[in-house]
Amino acid sequence: MKRLQAMKDRNVRCYLVDDDDGLMYFPNGVVLPILAYWSNDRSHRIDKLEDGAWIEFGDDEAGYGWYPVKMITEDEWYEQQGKH
């Protein structure tokens, strides 16, 4: 079983999307590259993140996946981090 599937099964969610460096960070220390951004229906690639879009990410070692984008404010992000 790929590591990414095991993380999904354990409900390990991304805590930070670094759009500048093209990386996704997970609380268990896993950092995976972003491969592409896709429209909300995944029909075409987009150049920048928008609410409702999808992120395609992963690598050969951990596996590959899709992640939905929900844009939040910086205050909301800090609030969420305090709950974990």
Sequence and secondary structure as in RCSB ss.txt:
>XXXX:A:sequence
MKRLQAMKDRNVRCYLVDDDDGLMYFPNGVVLPILAYWSNDRSHRIDKLEDGAWIEFGDDEAGYGWYPVKMITED
EWYEQQGKH
>XXXX:A:secstr
  HHHHHHHTT    EEETTTTEEE TTS EEEEEEEE TTSSSEESS  TT EEEEEETTTEEEEEE     HH
HHHHHHHT 
